[in-house]
Amino acid sequence: MYIKLTKKKVNRTVKVSNRLFVDLDKEKNLRGLEILFLSKALKDTDFTKPVVSLSKD
Protein backbone atom coordinates (compact mmCIF):
# COMPACT_ATOMS: atom_id res chain seq x y z
CA MET A 1 0.00 0.00 0.00
CA TYR A 2 1.31 3.46 -0.88
CA ILE A 3 0.08 6.63 0.79
CA LYS A 4 1.01 9.76 -1.17
CA LEU A 5 0.96 12.84 1.03
CA THR A 6 1.88 15.53 -1.54
CA LYS A 7 2.71 15.91 -5.21
CA LYS A 8 6.16 17.33 -4.40
CA LYS A 9 9.08 15.40 -5.90
CA VAL A 10 10.60 12.60 -3.82
CA ASN A 11 14.35 12.98 -3.29
CA ARG A 12 15.07 9.75 -1.43
CA THR A 13 13.46 6.71 0.14
CA VAL A 14 14.39 5.54 3.63
CA LYS A 15 13.88 1.98 4.84
CA VAL A 16 12.37 2.15 8.32
CA SER A 17 11.77 -1.60 8.63
CA ASN A 18 11.34 -4.63 6.39
CA ARG A 19 7.73 -3.53 5.79
CA LEU A 20 7.87 0.27 5.97
CA PHE A 21 9.57 2.75 3.62
CA VAL A 22 9.22 6.54 3.73
CA ASP A 23 9.74 8.97 0.87
CA LEU A 24 11.36 12.33 1.65
CA ASP A 25 11.88 15.51 -0.35
CA LYS A 26 15.12 17.53 -0.45
CA GLU A 27 14.19 19.27 2.81
CA LYS A 28 13.66 15.84 4.44
CA ASN A 29 9.89 16.37 4.71
CA LEU A 30 7.69 13.30 4.48
CA ARG A 31 6.15 12.86 1.01
CA GLY A 32 4.82 9.31 1.09
CA LEU A 33 4.71 5.95 2.89
CA GLU A 34 4.96 2.46 1.47
CA ILE A 35 3.70 -0.35 3.68
CA LEU A 36 4.45 -3.84 2.41
CA PHE A 37 2.26 -6.87 3.13
CA LEU A 38 -0.36 -4.71 4.86
CA SER A 39 -3.27 -7.00 4.01
CA LYS A 40 -1.35 -9.92 5.50
CA ALA A 41 -0.59 -7.99 8.70
CA LEU A 42 -4.23 -6.92 9.10
CA LYS A 43 -5.95 -10.12 8.00
CA ASP A 44 -7.40 -10.83 11.48
CA THR A 45 -8.36 -7.23 12.27
CA ASP A 46 -12.04 -6.52 12.87
CA PHE A 47 -12.76 -3.12 11.30
CA THR A 48 -16.44 -3.21 12.29
CA LYS A 49 -15.58 -2.02 15.81
CA PRO A 50 -13.07 0.86 15.57
CA VAL A 51 -11.24 1.94 18.70
CA VAL A 52 -10.26 5.59 19.21
CA SER A 53 -7.91 6.82 21.92
CA LEU A 54 -8.03 10.49 22.85
CA SER A 55 -5.36 12.34 24.76
CA LYS A 56 -6.39 14.35 27.84
CA ASP A 57 -4.17 17.27 26.71
C-alpha positions as CSV (number, residue, x, y, z in Angstrom):
1,M,0.0,0.0,0.0
2,Y,1.3,3.5,-0.9
3,I,0.1,6.6,0.8
4,K,1.0,9.8,-1.2
5,L,1.0,12.8,1.0
6,T,1.9,15.5,-1.5
7,K,2.7,15.9,-5.2
8,K,6.2,17.3,-4.4
9,K,9.1,15.4,-5.9
10,V,10.6,12.6,-3.8
11,N,14.4,13.0,-3.3
12,R,15.1,9.8,-1.4
13,T,13.5,6.7,0.1
14,V,14.4,5.5,3.6
15,K,13.9,2.0,4.8
16,V,12.4,2.2,8.3
17,S,11.8,-1.6,8.6
18,N,11.3,-4.6,6.4
19,R,7.7,-3.5,5.8
20,L,7.9,0.3,6.0
21,F,9.6,2.7,3.6
22,V,9.2,6.5,3.7
23,D,9.7,9.0,0.9
24,L,11.4,12.3,1.6
25,D,11.9,15.5,-0.3
26,K,15.1,17.5,-0.5
27,E,14.2,19.3,2.8
28,K,13.7,15.8,4.4
29,N,9.9,16.4,4.7
30,L,7.7,13.3,4.5
31,R,6.2,12.9,1.0
32,G,4.8,9.3,1.1
33,L,4.7,6.0,2.9
34,E,5.0,2.5,1.5
35,I,3.7,-0.3,3.7
36,L,4.5,-3.8,2.4
37,F,2.3,-6.9,3.1
38,L,-0.4,-4.7,4.9
39,S,-3.3,-7.0,4.0
40,K,-1.4,-9.9,5.5
41,A,-0.6,-8.0,8.7
42,L,-4.2,-6.9,9.1
43,K,-6.0,-10.1,8.0
44,D,-7.4,-10.8,11.5
45,T,-8.4,-7.2,12.3
46,D,-12.0,-6.5,12.9
47,F,-12.8,-3.1,11.3
48,T,-16.4,-3.2,12.3
49,K,-15.6,-2.0,15.8
50,P,-13.1,0.9,15.6
51,V,-11.2,1.9,18.7
52,V,-10.3,5.6,19.2
53,S,-7.9,6.8,21.9
54,L,-8.0,10.5,22.8
55,S,-5.4,12.3,24.8
56,K,-6.4,14.4,27.8
57,D,-4.2,17.3,26.7
